[in-house]
Amino acid sequence: MMGVIFARMNCQFTIEEPVPSPPNESHTRTLNTFSLLLISVVIGIVAGLGAVGFRDLIAFFHNLLFLGKLSFVYDANAHMPASPWGVWVIFVPVLGAAGVAGMIKHFAPEAKGHGVPEVMDAIYYRKGIIRPIVAVIKSLASSLSIGSGGSIGREGPIIQIGSSFGSTVGQVLRVPVWQRITLIAAGAGGGIAATFNTPVGGVLFAAELMMHEVSVRTLVPVALATATATYVGRFFFGPHPSFIIPAIENFHYSLTRPLFILLYAGLGVIVGGVSTLLIKGIYGFEAFFEHRLKGNYILEHMGAMFGVGISMYLLFFFLGHYYIEGVGYSTIQDILSSGLTAFWLLLLLFFLKLLATSLTLGSGASGGVFSPSLFLGATTGAAYGVFLKYFFPTLDVSPAAFAVCGMAGTVGGATGAAMASIVMIFEMTLDYSVILPLTTVVAISYAVRRALTRDSIYTLKLTLRGERVPEAMEADIQMLRRANEIMERELATVNTSQLLASFQRTAPSKPYAFLVLDESGHVGGVVTRERLEALEQLPETATVGEVAYKGFILVSENTLFFEVVRKMRATRTVLALVAEMPDRPIAPDTIHGIITREEIIDFLATSRELF
């Protein structure tokens, strides 16, 4: 049934492959608040159904390829039974890789990788334009990649799927760029919230990584879409958290035991290094496959997944479970339930998962990095807790508690979404007792990762392309300044018929610009001092009126800076006159100042001192 829902949902994305052109900004229409909220609800519903259908597709491919049966029933938190293929299970990831690489190569290269950088690229460099076909290919390629055992997560694909739908709606309705990007963030936040049952975390994730502006007009639609998507997800998956952690129900933590804060601080340093290792591993293998091997993409990806298949099979042969295949939630659940406490096994699974994830994504799979980050953080935190428990048995250490904090620290450090990781891990576990140590670990992990490598796992891909994204959300206070705060006030007048040569010799040196008066005494043009000094070798009969700027605009003293810039850009003019009553004809005594591109540049440069 879920597969049918997903198939029907995907039909609306199928369009021609060429990249759509951004709507002409002069033909856009701004949605009113009610309409924007209503569309956000629709996007939330689609994002929620997308999460449901995406899980169904993963289950379909997983059951078909590993177990040889047609079924949409699959619990990622439980270990997969032994595959009937025996040793031939090694080739399941290889078969999946062939299909994934083929789809990406021939239909949508944007679907390659973990998806979030492509969404950020669309937001900051492509005016929120995402090809609708990306949703189709991403859903198919990622579900096949995860279902065939690829060591990746499902959050990146659902973010890209939800974002693609939000962008498509924005393009169809021809809304302005800011509303189109808001709809993209609504789709992304809704998708991740429905996937992990984390409504607040979904909003924060969108705000930290997907939103160019955080205000009431943008945050409320995203929050509404996220809440709607979460409701849809809970309707199908139930209200329970992503992971059950009975091992820390009686976890003892209080501010009277400051030693524990130091222990968690130590974990923060470690997982900060783990976050860096994950980033370097994925992009190191990506560089190896793209620049060192320089071979056939499909064959390279199949070869890498052959290595992942061998690792999976050896783990099953010697330890009884595949452990690192797919999202790895069954292993995480074992750790959180204290069913996996062997120190050497935790370290082994950590390194094998790191290798498998680096091979999977580095060779060109389609999937997210959130789940691998959870896996690496859980194994690291649990191993750290087991180590402390062995050497300090009187401290009442809970390895599961350290595992939870390790999950948040690795996600926050690797992705850069520190606040979202804190809230999302809490929502995924619903255990409030670890909030304080969890916050400590995330903060230190983020600081350590930033010290070791500036870029997050999402922004590094854009940096390697030569594209940068904002590192902070800054208040655009300069946009609230008014024309009378930035205008140049020193003006003088000159008659339009005066000879230019004589005026250049006799013009006073102080005024910034001259208002050129026509025969009726009204302002018909403007000559700036810069233009006056630049004019040479003109006929002696040339007049001031012939060289004056006549394509200026009129604004009032209370016009906002952004509105001045918008009007100048729309009319392709280089200056604006600030007048008492911006009407024509213009009396010179009503002009109080002038704004040119130079004033705009100087004002923007000065305003940056705030940051």
C-alpha positions as CSV (number, residue, x, y, z in Angstrom):
1,M,0.0,0.0,0.0
2,M,2.8,2.4,0.9
3,G,4.5,1.7,-2.4
4,V,1.3,2.6,-4.3
5,I,1.1,5.9,-2.3
6,F,4.7,6.7,-3.2
7,A,4.3,5.8,-6.8
8,R,1.3,8.1,-7.1
9,M,3.1,10.9,-5.3
10,N,6.1,10.6,-7.6
11,C,4.0,10.9,-10.8
12,Q,3.7,14.6,-10.2
13,F,7.4,15.1,-10.4
14,T,7.9,13.7,-13.9
15,I,8.8,16.5,-16.3
16,E,11.3,17.1,-19.1
17,E,14.9,16.8,-18.0
18,P,16.4,20.2,-19.0
19,V,17.0,22.6,-16.1
20,P,14.1,25.0,-15.8
21,S,14.8,28.7,-16.0
22,P,14.1,30.9,-13.0
23,P,10.8,32.7,-13.3
24,N,11.2,36.3,-14.5
25,E,11.2,38.3,-11.3
26,S,9.0,41.0,-12.9
27,H,6.3,38.4,-13.4
28,T,6.3,36.9,-9.9
29,R,3.4,37.1,-7.5
30,T,3.9,37.2,-3.7
31,L,1.6,34.9,-1.8
32,N,-0.3,36.4,1.1
33,T,0.2,34.9,4.5
34,F,-2.8,32.6,4.5
35,S,-1.9,31.2,1.0
36,L,1.7,30.6,2.0
37,L,0.6,28.7,5.2
38,L,-1.9,26.7,3.2
39,I,0.7,25.6,0.7
40,S,3.1,24.8,3.6
41,V,0.6,22.4,4.9
42,V,0.3,20.7,1.5
43,I,4.1,20.5,1.3
44,G,4.2,19.0,4.8
45,I,1.7,16.3,3.8
46,V,3.7,15.5,0.7
47,A,7.0,15.4,2.7
48,G,5.4,13.1,5.2
49,L,4.0,10.8,2.5
50,G,7.4,11.0,0.8
51,A,9.1,9.7,4.0
52,V,6.5,6.9,4.2
53,G,6.9,5.9,0.6
54,F,10.7,6.2,0.7
55,R,10.8,3.8,3.6
56,D,8.6,1.4,1.6
57,L,10.9,1.6,-1.3
58,I,13.9,0.8,0.9
59,A,11.9,-2.1,2.4
60,F,11.0,-3.4,-1.1
61,F,14.5,-3.4,-2.4
62,H,15.9,-4.8,0.8
63,N,13.5,-7.7,1.0
64,L,13.8,-8.5,-2.7
65,L,17.6,-8.3,-2.9
66,F,18.6,-9.8,0.4
67,L,15.7,-12.2,1.1
68,G,14.3,-12.9,-2.3
69,K,10.7,-12.0,-1.4
70,L,8.2,-9.2,-2.3
71,S,7.3,-7.3,0.9
72,F,7.1,-3.8,2.2
73,V,7.6,-4.9,5.8
74,Y,11.0,-4.0,7.2
75,D,12.1,-2.9,10.7
76,A,15.5,-1.2,10.4
77,N,15.9,-1.4,14.2
78,A,16.0,-5.2,14.1
79,H,18.8,-7.3,12.6
80,M,18.2,-8.8,9.2
81,P,17.9,-12.6,9.2
82,A,20.4,-14.7,7.3
83,S,20.2,-14.2,3.6
84,P,19.3,-17.4,1.6
85,W,22.0,-16.4,-0.9
86,G,24.8,-17.4,1.5
87,V,28.2,-16.2,0.5
88,W,26.7,-14.7,-2.7
89,V,25.1,-12.0,-0.6
90,I,28.4,-10.2,-1.2
91,F,27.2,-9.3,-4.6
92,V,23.9,-7.7,-3.5
93,P,25.5,-4.3,-2.9
94,V,27.3,-4.7,-6.2
95,L,24.0,-5.3,-8.0
96,G,22.5,-2.3,-6.3
97,A,25.5,-0.1,-7.2
98,A,25.0,-0.9,-10.9
99,G,21.4,0.3,-10.8
100,V,22.2,3.4,-8.7
101,A,25.2,4.6,-10.8
102,G,23.2,4.0,-14.0
103,M,20.3,6.1,-12.9
104,I,22.5,9.0,-11.6
105,K,24.7,9.0,-14.7
106,H,21.9,9.1,-17.2
107,F,19.1,11.0,-15.5
108,A,20.1,13.3,-12.6
109,P,23.8,13.8,-11.6
110,E,22.5,16.0,-8.7
111,A,21.2,12.8,-7.0
112,K,24.8,11.6,-6.4
113,G,26.0,11.9,-2.9
114,H,24.3,12.9,0.3
115,G,21.9,15.5,-1.2
116,V,22.1,18.4,1.3
117,P,24.9,20.3,-0.5
118,E,22.9,20.3,-3.7
119,V,19.9,21.8,-1.9
120,M,22.2,24.5,-0.3
121,D,23.7,25.2,-3.7
122,A,20.2,25.7,-5.1
123,I,19.3,28.0,-2.3
124,Y,22.3,30.3,-2.4
125,Y,23.4,30.1,-6.1
126,R,20.4,29.1,-8.2
127,K,17.5,31.1,-6.7
128,G,15.9,28.0,-5.3
129,I,15.6,26.2,-8.6
130,I,15.7,22.4,-8.3
131,R,14.8,20.1,-11.2
132,P,11.7,18.1,-10.3
133,I,13.1,14.9,-11.8
134,V,15.7,15.0,-9.0
135,A,13.0,13.8,-6.6
136,V,12.2,10.8,-8.7
137,I,15.8,9.7,-9.3
138,K,16.9,10.5,-5.7
139,S,14.1,8.4,-4.3
140,L,14.8,5.5,-6.5
141,A,18.6,5.6,-6.4
142,S,18.8,6.2,-2.6
143,S,16.2,3.5,-1.8
144,L,18.1,1.0,-4.0
145,S,21.4,2.0,-2.5
146,I,20.2,1.7,1.1
147,G,18.1,-1.4,0.4
148,S,21.1,-3.2,-1.2
149,G,23.2,-2.6,1.9
150,G,24.9,0.7,1.1
151,S,26.3,2.2,4.3
152,I,24.3,5.5,4.2
153,G,21.3,7.2,5.7
154,R,17.8,8.0,4.5
155,E,17.6,11.6,5.8
156,G,19.7,13.2,3.0
157,P,17.4,11.8,0.2
158,I,14.2,12.7,1.9
159,I,15.5,16.3,2.4
160,Q,16.3,16.5,-1.3
161,I,12.9,15.0,-2.2
162,G,11.0,17.4,0.0
163,S,13.1,20.3,-1.2
164,S,12.5,19.4,-4.8
165,F,8.8,19.4,-4.3
166,G,8.9,22.7,-2.5
167,S,11.0,24.2,-5.3
168,T,8.6,22.8,-7.9
169,V,5.6,24.3,-6.2
170,G,7.4,27.7,-6.0
171,Q,8.2,27.5,-9.7
172,V,4.7,26.6,-10.8
173,L,3.1,29.4,-8.7
174,R,5.9,31.8,-9.8
175,V,6.5,33.2,-6.3
176,P,9.4,35.4,-5.5
177,V,12.8,33.9,-4.6
178,W,12.4,34.3,-0.8
179,Q,9.1,32.5,-0.8
180,R,10.5,29.7,-3.1
181,I,13.4,29.2,-0.7
182,T,11.0,29.1,2.2
183,L,9.0,26.4,0.5
184,I,12.3,24.5,0.0
185,A,13.1,24.7,3.7
186,A,9.5,23.6,4.5
187,G,10.0,20.5,2.4
188,A,13.4,19.8,3.8
189,G,12.3,20.3,7.5
190,G,9.1,18.3,6.9
191,G,11.0,15.4,5.4
192,I,13.5,15.0,8.1
193,A,10.9,15.5,10.8
194,A,8.7,12.8,9.4
195,T,11.7,10.5,8.9
196,F,12.9,10.7,12.5
197,N,9.7,11.8,14.3
198,T,11.5,15.1,15.4
199,P,9.2,18.1,14.7
200,V,11.3,20.7,16.6
201,G,14.6,19.2,15.4
202,G,13.3,19.4,11.8
203,V,12.6,23.1,12.2
204,L,16.0,23.8,13.7
205,F,17.7,21.7,11.0
206,A,16.0,23.8,8.3
207,A,16.8,27.0,10.1
208,E,20.5,26.2,10.6
209,L,21.2,24.8,7.1
210,M,18.4,25.7,4.7
211,M,17.1,29.1,5.5
212,H,18.6,32.3,4.2
213,E,16.5,34.3,6.5
214,V,14.9,33.5,9.9
215,S,11.9,35.6,10.6
216,V,8.2,35.1,11.4
217,R,7.3,35.2,7.7
218,T,9.7,32.3,6.9
219,L,9.9,30.3,10.2
220,V,6.1,29.9,10.7
221,P,5.5,28.2,7.3
222,V,8.5,25.9,7.9
223,A,7.2,25.0,11.4
224,L,3.7,24.4,10.1
225,A,5.0,22.1,7.3
226,T,7.2,20.3,9.8
227,A,4.4,19.7,12.2
228,T,2.1,18.5,9.4
229,A,4.8,16.1,8.1
230,T,5.4,14.8,11.6
231,Y,1.7,14.1,12.1
232,V,1.6,12.2,8.8
233,G,4.7,10.2,9.8
234,R,3.2,9.4,13.2
235,F,0.0,8.3,11.6
236,F,1.9,5.6,9.7
237,F,4.8,4.8,12.0
238,G,3.3,5.5,15.4
239,P,4.2,8.1,18.1
240,H,7.1,6.2,19.6
241,P,10.7,7.6,19.4
242,S,13.2,6.3,16.9
243,F,15.2,4.4,19.6
244,I,14.2,2.9,22.9
245,I,16.8,3.3,25.6
246,P,15.9,1.2,28.7
247,A,19.5,1.2,29.9
248,I,19.5,4.8,31.0
249,E,16.0,5.0,32.6
250,N,17.7,5.1,36.0
251,F,20.7,7.1,34.8
252,H,22.0,9.2,37.7
253,Y,23.2,12.6,36.8
254,S,23.4,15.8,39.0
255,L,25.4,19.0,39.2
256,T,26.8,17.7,42.5
257,R,29.0,15.4,40.4
258,P,31.1,17.7,38.3
259,L,33.5,14.9,37.4
260,F,30.8,13.6,35.0
261,I,30.9,17.0,33.1
262,L,34.7,16.5,32.7
263,L,34.1,13.0,31.4
264,Y,31.5,14.2,28.9
265,A,33.9,17.0,27.9
266,G,36.5,14.3,27.1
267,L,33.9,12.5,24.9
268,G,33.3,15.8,23.1
269,V,36.9,16.1,22.2
270,I,36.9,12.5,20.9
271,V,33.8,12.7,18.8
272,G,35.0,16.1,17.4
273,G,37.9,14.1,16.0
274,V,35.5,11.4,14.8
275,S,33.5,14.0,13.0
276,T,36.6,15.3,11.3
277,L,37.6,11.7,10.4
278,L,34.2,11.1,8.8
279,I,34.5,14.2,6.7
280,K,38.0,13.5,5.6
281,G,37.2,9.8,4.9
282,I,34.3,10.5,2.7
283,Y,35.9,13.3,0.7
284,G,39.2,11.5,0.6
285,F,37.7,8.5,-1.0
286,E,35.7,10.7,-3.3
287,A,38.9,12.5,-4.5
288,F,40.5,9.1,-4.9
289,F,37.8,7.7,-7.2
290,E,37.3,10.9,-9.2
291,H,40.9,12.1,-9.6
292,R,43.2,9.2,-9.0
293,L,41.4,6.3,-10.7
294,K,39.6,8.4,-13.3
295,G,37.8,5.3,-14.6
296,N,34.3,4.3,-15.4
297,Y,31.9,5.7,-12.7
298,I,29.6,2.6,-12.8
299,L,32.5,0.1,-12.5
300,E,34.2,2.1,-9.7
301,H,31.0,2.2,-7.7
302,M,30.4,-1.5,-8.2
303,G,34.0,-2.3,-7.1
304,A,33.7,-0.2,-4.0
305,M,30.4,-1.9,-3.0
306,F,32.0,-5.2,-3.5
307,G,34.3,-4.3,-0.7
308,V,31.3,-3.3,1.5
309,G,29.7,-6.7,0.6
310,I,32.7,-8.6,1.8
311,S,32.8,-6.7,5.1
312,M,29.1,-7.4,5.7
313,Y,29.5,-11.1,5.0
314,L,32.6,-11.5,7.1
315,L,30.8,-9.9,10.1
316,F,27.9,-12.2,9.6
317,F,30.1,-15.3,9.2
318,F,32.1,-14.6,12.4
319,L,29.6,-12.7,14.6
320,G,26.2,-13.7,13.4
321,H,24.9,-10.2,12.1
322,Y,25.6,-8.0,9.1
323,Y,25.9,-5.0,11.5
324,I,27.1,-2.3,9.1
325,E,24.6,-2.8,6.2
326,G,22.2,0.0,5.4
327,V,21.3,2.6,8.0
328,G,22.7,0.5,10.8
329,Y,19.9,1.2,13.3
330,S,19.8,-2.3,14.5
331,T,23.4,-2.0,15.7
332,I,22.6,1.4,17.4
333,Q,19.6,-0.2,19.1
334,D,21.8,-3.0,20.4
335,I,24.2,-0.5,21.9
336,L,21.5,1.6,23.5
337,S,19.8,-1.5,24.9
338,S,23.2,-2.6,26.4
339,G,23.2,-5.7,24.2
340,L,26.5,-4.7,22.7
341,T,29.2,-3.8,25.2
342,A,32.4,-5.6,24.1
343,F,35.0,-2.9,23.8
344,W,36.9,-4.6,21.0
345,L,33.7,-5.2,19.0
346,L,32.6,-1.6,19.3
347,L,35.9,-0.4,17.9
348,L,35.8,-3.0,15.1
349,L,32.3,-1.9,14.1
350,F,33.4,1.8,14.3
351,F,36.3,1.3,11.8
352,L,34.4,-1.0,9.5
353,K,31.4,1.4,9.4
354,L,33.7,4.3,8.7
355,L,35.3,2.4,5.9
356,A,32.0,1.2,4.5
357,T,30.5,4.7,4.5
358,S,33.6,6.3,2.9
359,L,33.6,3.6,0.2
360,T,29.8,3.9,-0.4
361,L,29.6,7.7,-0.6
362,G,33.1,8.3,-1.9
363,S,32.5,6.1,-4.9
364,G,29.2,7.8,-5.8
365,A,26.3,6.3,-4.0
366,S,23.1,8.2,-3.2
367,G,22.2,8.6,0.4
368,G,22.7,10.6,3.6
369,V,25.3,11.0,6.3
370,F,23.1,11.4,9.3
371,S,22.7,7.7,10.0
372,P,26.4,6.8,9.6
373,S,27.1,9.7,12.0
374,L,24.7,8.2,14.5
375,F,26.4,4.8,14.2
376,L,29.9,6.2,14.6
377,G,28.8,8.4,17.5
378,A,27.0,5.5,19.3
379,T,30.0,3.1,18.9
380,T,32.5,5.7,20.0
381,G,30.4,6.9,23.0
382,A,29.7,3.3,24.1
383,A,33.3,2.3,23.8
384,Y,34.3,5.3,25.9
385,G,31.7,4.5,28.5
386,V,32.8,0.8,28.6
387,F,36.4,2.0,29.1
388,L,35.4,4.3,32.0
389,K,33.3,1.7,33.6
390,Y,36.1,-0.8,33.6
391,F,38.7,1.6,35.1
392,F,36.3,3.5,37.4
393,P,33.7,1.0,38.5
394,T,32.5,3.2,41.4
395,L,31.3,6.0,39.1
396,D,28.1,4.3,38.0
397,V,28.9,5.0,34.3
398,S,26.2,4.2,31.7
399,P,27.7,3.3,28.3
400,A,24.3,3.9,26.8
401,A,24.2,7.5,28.0
402,F,27.6,8.1,26.5
403,A,26.4,6.5,23.3
404,V,23.5,8.9,23.1
405,C,25.8,11.9,23.7
406,G,28.3,10.5,21.2
407,M,25.5,10.3,18.6
408,A,24.6,14.0,19.1
409,G,28.2,15.1,19.2
410,T,29.1,13.3,15.9
411,V,26.0,14.6,14.1
412,G,26.5,18.2,15.4
413,G,30.2,18.2,14.7
414,A,30.0,16.7,11.2
415,T,27.0,18.5,9.9
416,G,27.5,21.8,11.6
417,A,23.8,21.8,12.8
418,A,24.7,21.9,16.5
419,M,21.4,23.0,17.9
420,A,19.4,20.7,15.7
421,S,21.5,17.7,16.7
422,I,20.9,18.4,20.4
423,V,17.1,18.6,19.9
424,M,16.8,15.8,17.4
425,I,18.7,13.3,19.5
426,F,16.5,14.2,22.5
427,E,13.4,13.8,20.4
428,M,14.7,10.5,19.0
429,T,15.3,9.1,22.5
430,L,12.8,11.1,24.7
431,D,15.2,10.8,27.6
432,Y,15.6,14.2,29.3
433,S,18.2,13.0,31.8
434,V,21.0,13.4,29.2
435,I,20.2,16.9,28.0
436,L,23.0,18.7,30.0
437,P,25.8,16.3,29.2
438,L,24.5,16.0,25.6
439,T,24.8,19.8,25.2
440,T,28.3,19.7,26.6
441,V,29.4,17.0,24.2
442,V,27.9,18.7,21.1
443,A,29.4,22.1,21.9
444,I,32.9,20.7,22.4
445,S,32.7,18.4,19.4
446,Y,31.7,21.3,17.2
447,A,34.6,23.4,18.5
448,V,37.1,20.6,18.0
449,R,35.9,19.9,14.5
450,R,36.0,23.6,13.5
451,A,39.6,23.7,14.8
452,L,40.6,20.7,12.7
453,T,38.6,21.5,9.6
454,R,36.6,24.7,8.9
455,D,34.0,23.1,6.6
456,S,31.2,20.7,7.7
457,I,30.4,17.6,5.7
458,Y,27.8,19.6,3.9
459,T,29.7,22.8,3.1
460,L,33.0,21.1,2.1
461,K,31.5,19.9,-1.2
462,L,30.5,23.5,-2.1
463,T,33.8,24.8,-1.0
464,L,35.6,22.4,-3.3
465,R,33.5,23.8,-6.2
466,G,34.5,27.3,-5.3
467,E,31.2,28.2,-3.7
468,R,30.8,29.5,-0.2
469,V,27.6,29.7,2.0
470,P,27.0,32.0,4.9
471,E,28.5,30.9,8.2
472,A,26.0,32.9,10.3
473,M,22.6,34.4,10.1
474,E,23.1,38.1,10.4
475,A,20.6,40.8,11.0
476,D,20.3,42.9,7.7
477,I,20.0,46.1,9.7
478,Q,21.2,48.1,6.7
479,M,18.1,47.1,4.9
480,L,16.1,49.0,7.5
481,R,18.0,52.3,6.9
482,R,16.2,55.0,5.1
483,A,17.2,57.1,2.1
484,N,18.0,60.2,4.2
485,E,20.6,58.2,6.2
486,I,22.7,57.3,3.2
487,M,22.2,60.1,0.7
488,E,24.8,62.7,-0.2
489,R,23.5,66.2,0.7
490,E,26.0,68.5,-1.0
491,L,24.3,69.6,-4.2
492,A,24.4,72.7,-6.4
493,T,22.5,73.7,-9.6
494,V,23.6,74.5,-13.2
495,N,21.6,75.5,-16.2
496,T,21.2,72.9,-19.0
497,S,22.4,75.3,-21.7
498,Q,25.7,76.3,-20.0
499,L,28.8,75.2,-22.0
500,L,30.5,72.2,-20.6
501,A,34.0,73.5,-21.0
502,S,33.4,76.7,-19.2
503,F,31.5,75.0,-16.4
504,Q,34.4,72.5,-15.9
505,R,36.7,75.5,-15.4
506,T,34.5,77.5,-13.1
507,A,32.5,74.8,-11.2
508,P,32.9,75.0,-7.4
509,S,34.9,72.1,-5.9
510,K,32.7,71.3,-2.9
511,P,29.3,70.0,-4.2
512,Y,29.1,66.3,-4.8
513,A,26.7,66.7,-7.7
514,F,24.9,69.3,-9.7
515,L,21.2,69.4,-10.5
516,V,20.8,70.4,-14.2
517,L,17.9,72.8,-14.6
518,D,15.9,73.0,-17.8
519,E,14.4,76.2,-19.4
520,S,11.4,76.1,-17.0
521,G,13.7,75.9,-13.9
522,H,12.9,72.2,-13.1
523,V,15.4,69.5,-12.6
524,G,15.9,67.6,-15.9
525,G,19.2,65.8,-15.2
526,V,22.1,65.3,-12.9
527,V,25.9,65.6,-13.3
528,T,28.1,64.1,-10.6
529,R,31.5,65.5,-10.0
530,E,33.1,62.2,-10.9
531,R,31.4,62.4,-14.3
532,L,32.3,66.0,-14.8
533,E,36.0,65.3,-14.2
534,A,36.0,62.3,-16.5
535,L,34.6,64.1,-19.5
536,E,37.3,65.1,-21.9
537,Q,37.8,65.9,-25.6
538,L,34.2,66.9,-26.2
539,P,33.3,69.5,-28.8
540,E,33.5,73.1,-27.5
541,T,29.8,73.5,-28.2
542,A,28.8,70.7,-25.8
543,T,26.5,71.7,-23.1
544,V,26.0,70.5,-19.5
545,G,22.5,69.2,-20.5
546,E,23.9,67.0,-23.2
547,V,26.1,65.0,-20.8
548,A,23.8,64.9,-17.8
549,Y,22.2,61.7,-16.4
550,K,18.5,61.9,-17.2
551,G,17.6,58.3,-16.3
552,F,17.4,58.9,-12.5
553,I,14.6,57.8,-10.1
554,L,12.9,59.8,-7.4
555,V,12.4,58.5,-3.8
556,S,11.3,60.0,-0.6
557,E,13.5,60.5,2.5
558,N,11.7,57.6,4.3
559,T,12.2,55.1,1.5
560,L,14.0,52.0,2.8
561,F,17.5,51.3,1.5
562,F,16.4,47.9,0.0
563,E,13.5,49.6,-1.8
564,V,15.9,52.2,-3.3
565,V,18.2,49.4,-4.5
566,R,15.3,47.5,-5.9
567,K,14.0,50.4,-7.9
568,M,17.4,51.3,-9.3
569,R,17.9,47.8,-10.4
570,A,14.4,47.5,-11.9
571,T,14.8,50.7,-13.9
572,R,18.5,50.1,-14.7
573,T,19.5,53.6,-13.4
574,V,22.7,54.6,-11.7
575,L,21.3,57.2,-9.2
576,A,18.3,58.3,-7.2
577,L,17.3,61.8,-6.1
578,V,15.8,62.1,-2.6
579,A,12.9,64.5,-2.8
580,E,10.2,65.9,-0.5
581,M,7.5,64.9,-3.0
582,P,8.8,62.4,-5.5
583,D,6.7,63.8,-8.4
584,R,7.5,65.5,-11.6
585,P,8.1,68.3,-12.6
586,I,10.8,68.6,-10.0
587,A,11.6,71.9,-8.3
588,P,15.3,72.1,-7.2
589,D,14.4,73.2,-3.7
590,T,12.5,70.0,-3.1
591,I,15.7,67.8,-3.7
592,H,17.5,67.1,-0.4
593,G,20.1,64.6,-1.5
594,I,21.4,62.1,-4.1
595,I,22.2,58.3,-3.9
596,T,24.5,56.8,-6.4
597,R,26.1,53.3,-6.6
598,E,29.1,54.7,-4.7
599,E,26.9,55.6,-1.7
600,I,25.4,52.2,-1.8
601,I,28.8,50.5,-1.8
602,D,30.2,52.7,0.9
603,F,27.1,52.1,3.1
604,L,27.3,48.3,2.7
605,A,31.0,48.3,3.5
606,T,30.4,50.4,6.6
607,S,27.5,48.2,7.8
608,R,29.7,45.1,7.7
609,E,31.6,46.5,10.7
610,L,28.7,45.2,12.8
611,F,29.8,41.7,12.0
